[in-house]
Amino acid sequence: MLSKDRLGRPWPQSKTVDPEEIARFTALAEEWRNPNGKFRPIHRFNPVRRDYIVDRIIRHFGRDGRDEAGFTGLKILDVGCGAGLLCEPLAERGAQVVGIDATARNIEIARWHAAQKGLDVDYRHCLAEHVLEMGERFDVVLNTEVVEHVTDPKQLMKDCSDLVKPDGVLVVATLNRTLRSFLLAIIGAEYLLRWLPKGTHDWRRFQRPEEVRDMIERHGLKTSEVTGVTFNPIANRWRLSSDSSVNYMLLAVKET
């Protein structure tokens, strides 16, 4: 059962949550902070994702990228935060960060790691809909590598969109549903290279950029850009790209 809310009431179950996905990520939770473990691909992918998000926040809100506390005053929500790989660097820049996850053990690990670094991150074992019920809104909402794991992506995207303040930003990072993504992200990453455990992804749940755009734009957001992320085997690193056929990030702004 999910954690209780601030009034002591247990959170209701949600139709967006897939119990099998929760069980899978619970079993893997201890691996989150091991850069050479089963989440190694996430650790290698995270720097380009983190830098993209930081850069777009700086641009949109006119912040000074050289200021270590340049995000002071910004309220950021990371939906499906895992063990806090994105929450911590944003908190280090002065943002007020809330990280939520449907897997209780992820939140426990995230809280422990933040405490070790002396960071103040508000980690909660709950879902986007529960934060929405509490009446909270955010300057930035992140939904990275989450939508492809839920049973009702339209509802999740609605909840995330509704959590964004006017003139706020939503960032969605996910996988495109193409033949190329099936060959690389499923056959290649899970079965041949063994970068991820088999069954980590269901290709049928991958979302095309235009599908995500349609889901959020009916709730007051306007898509600013779609940026691909590709792996360069020669440099052995991920980089931003015009190729969004596998991994991509979508940036949208809430209309005022």
TORKOL-4160 file (C-alpha; in steps of 0.2 Angstrom, whole numbers, padded with zeros to 4 digits, m for minus):
256
<pt num="1" X="0000" Y="0000" Z="0000"/>
<pt num="2" X="0006" Y="0018" Z="m0004"/>
<pt num="3" X="0011" Y="0030" Z="0010"/>
<pt num="4" X="m0002" Y="0040" Z="0019"/>
<pt num="5" X="m0005" Y="0058" Z="0015"/>
<pt num="6" X="m0001" Y="0073" Z="0026"/>
<pt num="7" X="m0018" Y="0071" Z="0035"/>
<pt num="8" X="m0014" Y="0053" Z="0039"/>
<pt num="9" X="m0025" Y="0045" Z="0026"/>
<pt num="10" X="m0018" Y="0030" Z="0015"/>
<pt num="11" X="m0016" Y="0035" Z="m0003"/>
<pt num="12" X="m0029" Y="0026" Z="m0015"/>
<pt num="13" X="m0023" Y="0014" Z="m0028"/>
<pt num="14" X="m0021" Y="0021" Z="m0045"/>
<pt num="15" X="m0026" Y="0014" Z="m0062"/>
<pt num="16" X="m0010" Y="0021" Z="m0069"/>
<pt num="17" X="0001" Y="0009" Z="m0058"/>
<pt num="18" X="0006" Y="m0008" Z="m0065"/>
<pt num="19" X="0009" Y="m0019" Z="m0050"/>
<pt num="20" X="0021" Y="m0030" Z="m0060"/>
<pt num="21" X="0031" Y="m0014" Z="m0064"/>
<pt num="22" X="0032" Y="m0010" Z="m0046"/>
<pt num="23" X="0037" Y="m0027" Z="m0041"/>
<pt num="24" X="0051" Y="m0027" Z="m0054"/>
<pt num="25" X="0058" Y="m0010" Z="m0048"/>
<pt num="26" X="0057" Y="m0015" Z="m0030"/>
<pt num="27" X="0067" Y="m0030" Z="m0034"/>
<pt num="28" X="0080" Y="m0019" Z="m0042"/>
<pt num="29" X="0080" Y="m0005" Z="m0030"/>
<pt num="30" X="0096" Y="m0009" Z="m0021"/>
<pt num="31" X="0105" Y="m0007" Z="m0038"/>
<pt num="32" X="0100" Y="0011" Z="m0040"/>
<pt num="33" X="0116" Y="0019" Z="m0033"/>
<pt num="34" X="0128" Y="0007" Z="m0040"/>
<pt num="35" X="0135" Y="0015" Z="m0056"/>
<pt num="36" X="0141" Y="m0002" Z="m0062"/>
<pt num="37" X="0126" Y="m0012" Z="m0057"/>
<pt num="38" X="0110" Y="m0016" Z="m0066"/>
<pt num="39" X="0106" Y="0003" Z="m0068"/>
<pt num="40" X="0122" Y="0006" Z="m0076"/>
<pt num="41" X="0114" Y="0012" Z="m0092"/>
<pt num="42" X="0104" Y="0025" Z="m0082"/>
<pt num="43" X="0120" Y="0032" Z="m0074"/>
<pt num="44" X="0128" Y="0033" Z="m0091"/>
<pt num="45" X="0113" Y="0042" Z="m0098"/>
<pt num="46" X="0109" Y="0053" Z="m0083"/>
<pt num="47" X="0123" Y="0067" Z="m0087"/>
<pt num="48" X="0116" Y="0072" Z="m0104"/>
<pt num="49" X="0098" Y="0071" Z="m0097"/>
<pt num="50" X="0103" Y="0081" Z="m0082"/>
<pt num="51" X="0113" Y="0094" Z="m0092"/>
<pt num="52" X="0098" Y="0096" Z="m0104"/>
<pt num="53" X="0086" Y="0100" Z="m0090"/>
<pt num="54" X="0098" Y="0112" Z="m0081"/>
<pt num="55" X="0101" Y="0121" Z="m0097"/>
<pt num="56" X="0083" Y="0123" Z="m0102"/>
<pt num="57" X="0078" Y="0129" Z="m0084"/>
<pt num="58" X="0092" Y="0142" Z="m0085"/>
<pt num="59" X="0086" Y="0148" Z="m0102"/>
<pt num="60" X="0067" Y="0148" Z="m0098"/>
<pt num="61" X="0068" Y="0156" Z="m0081"/>
<pt num="62" X="0083" Y="0168" Z="m0085"/>
<pt num="63" X="0094" Y="0161" Z="m0072"/>
<pt num="64" X="0113" Y="0163" Z="m0070"/>
<pt num="65" X="0121" Y="0146" Z="m0075"/>
<pt num="66" X="0137" Y="0151" Z="m0066"/>
<pt num="67" X="0128" Y="0154" Z="m0049"/>
<pt num="68" X="0129" Y="0138" Z="m0038"/>
<pt num="69" X="0112" Y="0143" Z="m0030"/>
<pt num="70" X="0104" Y="0149" Z="m0046"/>
<pt num="71" X="0089" Y="0139" Z="m0045"/>
<pt num="72" X="0084" Y="0147" Z="m0028"/>
<pt num="73" X="0065" Y="0150" Z="m0028"/>
<pt num="74" X="0061" Y="0137" Z="m0041"/>
<pt num="75" X="0050" Y="0123" Z="m0035"/>
<pt num="76" X="0053" Y="0107" Z="m0045"/>
<pt num="77" X="0044" Y="0090" Z="m0045"/>
<pt num="78" X="0052" Y="0074" Z="m0051"/>
<pt num="79" X="0039" Y="0061" Z="m0055"/>
<pt num="80" X="0046" Y="0043" Z="m0054"/>
<pt num="81" X="0062" Y="0050" Z="m0046"/>
<pt num="82" X="0069" Y="0033" Z="m0042"/>
<pt num="83" X="0084" Y="0035" Z="m0030"/>
<pt num="84" X="0086" Y="0054" Z="m0034"/>
<pt num="85" X="0098" Y="0054" Z="m0048"/>
<pt num="86" X="0090" Y="0070" Z="m0055"/>
<pt num="87" X="0083" Y="0077" Z="m0038"/>
<pt num="88" X="0100" Y="0079" Z="m0030"/>
<pt num="89" X="0109" Y="0090" Z="m0043"/>
<pt num="90" X="0094" Y="0101" Z="m0044"/>
<pt num="91" X="0093" Y="0103" Z="m0026"/>
<pt num="92" X="0112" Y="0107" Z="m0026"/>
<pt num="93" X="0108" Y="0122" Z="m0037"/>
<pt num="94" X="0096" Y="0129" Z="m0024"/>
<pt num="95" X="0079" Y="0123" Z="m0030"/>
<pt num="96" X="0065" Y="0116" Z="m0019"/>
<pt num="97" X="0064" Y="0099" Z="m0025"/>
<pt num="98" X="0050" Y="0086" Z="m0022"/>
<pt num="99" X="0054" Y="0068" Z="m0028"/>
<pt num="100" X="0040" Y="0055" Z="m0029"/>
<pt num="101" X="0040" Y="0037" Z="m0033"/>
<pt num="102" X="0028" Y="0023" Z="m0033"/>
<pt num="103" X="0041" Y="0011" Z="m0026"/>
<pt num="104" X="0043" Y="0013" Z="m0007"/>
<pt num="105" X="0061" Y="0006" Z="m0007"/>
<pt num="106" X="0067" Y="0019" Z="m0020"/>
<pt num="107" X="0061" Y="0033" Z="m0009"/>
<pt num="108" X="0070" Y="0025" Z="0006"/>
<pt num="109" X="0086" Y="0024" Z="m0003"/>
<pt num="110" X="0084" Y="0042" Z="m0010"/>
<pt num="111" X="0081" Y="0049" Z="0007"/>
<pt num="112" X="0097" Y="0040" Z="0014"/>
<pt num="113" X="0108" Y="0046" Z="0000"/>
<pt num="114" X="0102" Y="0064" Z="0001"/>
<pt num="115" X="0105" Y="0064" Z="0020"/>
<pt num="116" X="0123" Y="0058" Z="0017"/>
<pt num="117" X="0126" Y="0073" Z="0006"/>
<pt num="118" X="0117" Y="0085" Z="0017"/>
<pt num="119" X="0104" Y="0089" Z="0004"/>
<pt num="120" X="0086" Y="0094" Z="0008"/>
<pt num="121" X="0075" Y="0085" Z="m0004"/>
<pt num="122" X="0057" Y="0081" Z="0000"/>
<pt num="123" X="0055" Y="0063" Z="m0005"/>
<pt num="124" X="0038" Y="0055" Z="m0005"/>
<pt num="125" X="0031" Y="0038" Z="m0008"/>
<pt num="126" X="0016" Y="0043" Z="m0018"/>
<pt num="127" X="0010" Y="0047" Z="m0036"/>
<pt num="128" X="0007" Y="0062" Z="m0046"/>
<pt num="129" X="m0012" Y="0062" Z="m0043"/>
<pt num="130" X="m0009" Y="0062" Z="m0024"/>
<pt num="131" X="0002" Y="0078" Z="m0026"/>
<pt num="132" X="m0012" Y="0086" Z="m0036"/>
<pt num="133" X="m0025" Y="0082" Z="m0023"/>
<pt num="134" X="m0014" Y="0092" Z="m0011"/>
<pt num="135" X="m0016" Y="0107" Z="m0021"/>
<pt num="136" X="0003" Y="0109" Z="m0025"/>
<pt num="137" X="0009" Y="0117" Z="m0041"/>
<pt num="138" X="0027" Y="0118" Z="m0048"/>
<pt num="139" X="0038" Y="0128" Z="m0059"/>
<pt num="140" X="0046" Y="0113" Z="m0067"/>
<pt num="141" X="0039" Y="0095" Z="m0068"/>
<pt num="142" X="0050" Y="0081" Z="m0074"/>
<pt num="143" X="0043" Y="0064" Z="m0080"/>
<pt num="144" X="0059" Y="0055" Z="m0086"/>
<pt num="145" X="0058" Y="0036" Z="m0091"/>
<pt num="146" X="0041" Y="0034" Z="m0083"/>
<pt num="147" X="0027" Y="0035" Z="m0095"/>
<pt num="148" X="0032" Y="0019" Z="m0104"/>
<pt num="149" X="0030" Y="0010" Z="m0088"/>
<pt num="150" X="0012" Y="0015" Z="m0083"/>
<pt num="151" X="m0005" Y="0007" Z="m0088"/>
<pt num="152" X="m0014" Y="0024" Z="m0092"/>
<pt num="153" X="m0001" Y="0036" Z="m0100"/>
<pt num="154" X="m0015" Y="0049" Z="m0104"/>
<pt num="155" X="m0020" Y="0050" Z="m0086"/>
<pt num="156" X="m0002" Y="0052" Z="m0080"/>
<pt num="157" X="0002" Y="0066" Z="m0093"/>
<pt num="158" X="m0014" Y="0075" Z="m0088"/>
<pt num="159" X="m0009" Y="0074" Z="m0070"/>
<pt num="160" X="0009" Y="0080" Z="m0074"/>
<pt num="161" X="0002" Y="0094" Z="m0085"/>
<pt num="162" X="m0010" Y="0100" Z="m0071"/>
<pt num="163" X="0004" Y="0101" Z="m0059"/>
<pt num="164" X="0014" Y="0114" Z="m0069"/>
<pt num="165" X="0011" Y="0132" Z="m0064"/>
<pt num="166" X="0007" Y="0145" Z="m0078"/>
<pt num="167" X="0023" Y="0148" Z="m0088"/>
<pt num="168" X="0031" Y="0133" Z="m0080"/>
<pt num="169" X="0040" Y="0119" Z="m0089"/>
<pt num="170" X="0036" Y="0101" Z="m0091"/>
<pt num="171" X="0050" Y="0089" Z="m0097"/>
<pt num="172" X="0046" Y="0071" Z="m0103"/>
<pt num="173" X="0060" Y="0059" Z="m0107"/>
<pt num="174" X="0055" Y="0042" Z="m0115"/>
<pt num="175" X="0057" Y="0030" Z="m0129"/>
<pt num="176" X="0049" Y="0032" Z="m0146"/>
<pt num="177" X="0039" Y="0017" Z="m0153"/>
<pt num="178" X="0048" Y="0013" Z="m0169"/>
<pt num="179" X="0056" Y="m0002" Z="m0178"/>
<pt num="180" X="0073" Y="0006" Z="m0173"/>
<pt num="181" X="0068" Y="0007" Z="m0155"/>
<pt num="182" X="0063" Y="m0011" Z="m0155"/>
<pt num="183" X="0079" Y="m0017" Z="m0162"/>
<pt num="184" X="0090" Y="m0006" Z="m0151"/>
<pt num="185" X="0081" Y="m0004" Z="m0135"/>
<pt num="186" X="0073" Y="m0021" Z="m0134"/>
<pt num="187" X="0083" Y="m0033" Z="m0144"/>
<pt num="188" X="0100" Y="m0024" Z="m0142"/>
<pt num="189" X="0100" Y="m0017" Z="m0125"/>
<pt num="190" X="0090" Y="m0031" Z="m0116"/>
<pt num="191" X="0094" Y="m0047" Z="m0125"/>
<pt num="192" X="0111" Y="m0045" Z="m0134"/>
<pt num="193" X="0121" Y="m0032" Z="m0124"/>
<pt num="194" X="0112" Y="m0036" Z="m0108"/>
<pt num="195" X="0113" Y="m0017" Z="m0103"/>
<pt num="196" X="0096" Y="m0019" Z="m0095"/>
<pt num="197" X="0087" Y="m0035" Z="m0087"/>
<pt num="198" X="0076" Y="m0044" Z="m0100"/>
<pt num="199" X="0058" Y="m0037" Z="m0098"/>
<pt num="200" X="0063" Y="m0020" Z="m0092"/>
<pt num="201" X="0053" Y="m0012" Z="m0106"/>
<pt num="202" X="0037" Y="m0017" Z="m0116"/>
<pt num="203" X="0039" Y="m0009" Z="m0134"/>
<pt num="204" X="0020" Y="m0008" Z="m0135"/>
<pt num="205" X="0020" Y="0005" Z="m0121"/>
<pt num="206" X="0033" Y="0016" Z="m0130"/>
<pt num="207" X="0026" Y="0033" Z="m0134"/>
<pt num="208" X="0029" Y="0043" Z="m0151"/>
<pt num="209" X="0033" Y="0062" Z="m0148"/>
<pt num="210" X="0017" Y="0067" Z="m0157"/>
<pt num="211" X="0007" Y="0056" Z="m0145"/>
<pt num="212" X="0015" Y="0064" Z="m0130"/>
<pt num="213" X="0012" Y="0081" Z="m0137"/>
<pt num="214" X="m0007" Y="0077" Z="m0140"/>
<pt num="215" X="m0009" Y="0071" Z="m0122"/>
<pt num="216" X="m0001" Y="0087" Z="m0114"/>
<pt num="217" X="m0007" Y="0100" Z="m0126"/>
<pt num="218" X="m0025" Y="0097" Z="m0122"/>
<pt num="219" X="m0021" Y="0102" Z="m0104"/>
<pt num="220" X="m0014" Y="0119" Z="m0108"/>
<pt num="221" X="0004" Y="0116" Z="m0113"/>
<pt num="222" X="0013" Y="0120" Z="m0129"/>
<pt num="223" X="0027" Y="0109" Z="m0135"/>
<pt num="224" X="0043" Y="0119" Z="m0137"/>
<pt num="225" X="0055" Y="0106" Z="m0144"/>
<pt num="226" X="0058" Y="0088" Z="m0146"/>
<pt num="227" X="0077" Y="0083" Z="m0144"/>
<pt num="228" X="0084" Y="0066" Z="m0148"/>
<pt num="229" X="0097" Y="0057" Z="m0137"/>
<pt num="230" X="0109" Y="0045" Z="m0145"/>
<pt num="231" X="0123" Y="0034" Z="m0140"/>
<pt num="232" X="0140" Y="0037" Z="m0148"/>
<pt num="233" X="0149" Y="0020" Z="m0147"/>
<pt num="234" X="0166" Y="0028" Z="m0152"/>
<pt num="235" X="0166" Y="0041" Z="m0138"/>
<pt num="236" X="0156" Y="0029" Z="m0127"/>
<pt num="237" X="0144" Y="0042" Z="m0121"/>
<pt num="238" X="0126" Y="0048" Z="m0124"/>
<pt num="239" X="0124" Y="0065" Z="m0133"/>
<pt num="240" X="0109" Y="0076" Z="m0139"/>
<pt num="241" X="0104" Y="0073" Z="m0157"/>
<pt num="242" X="0091" Y="0077" Z="m0170"/>
<pt num="243" X="0088" Y="0058" Z="m0171"/>
<pt num="244" X="0073" Y="0055" Z="m0160"/>
<pt num="245" X="0069" Y="0038" Z="m0167"/>
<pt num="246" X="0074" Y="0029" Z="m0150"/>
<pt num="247" X="0077" Y="0040" Z="m0135"/>
<pt num="248" X="0070" Y="0058" Z="m0134"/>
<pt num="249" X="0066" Y="0072" Z="m0123"/>
<pt num="250" X="0051" Y="0084" Z="m0125"/>
<pt num="251" X="0050" Y="0101" Z="m0118"/>
<pt num="252" X="0033" Y="0110" Z="m0115"/>
<pt num="253" X="0028" Y="0126" Z="m0107"/>
<pt num="254" X="0012" Y="0130" Z="m0098"/>
<pt num="255" X="0001" Y="0144" Z="m0106"/>
<pt num="256" X="m0002" Y="0159" Z="m0095"/>
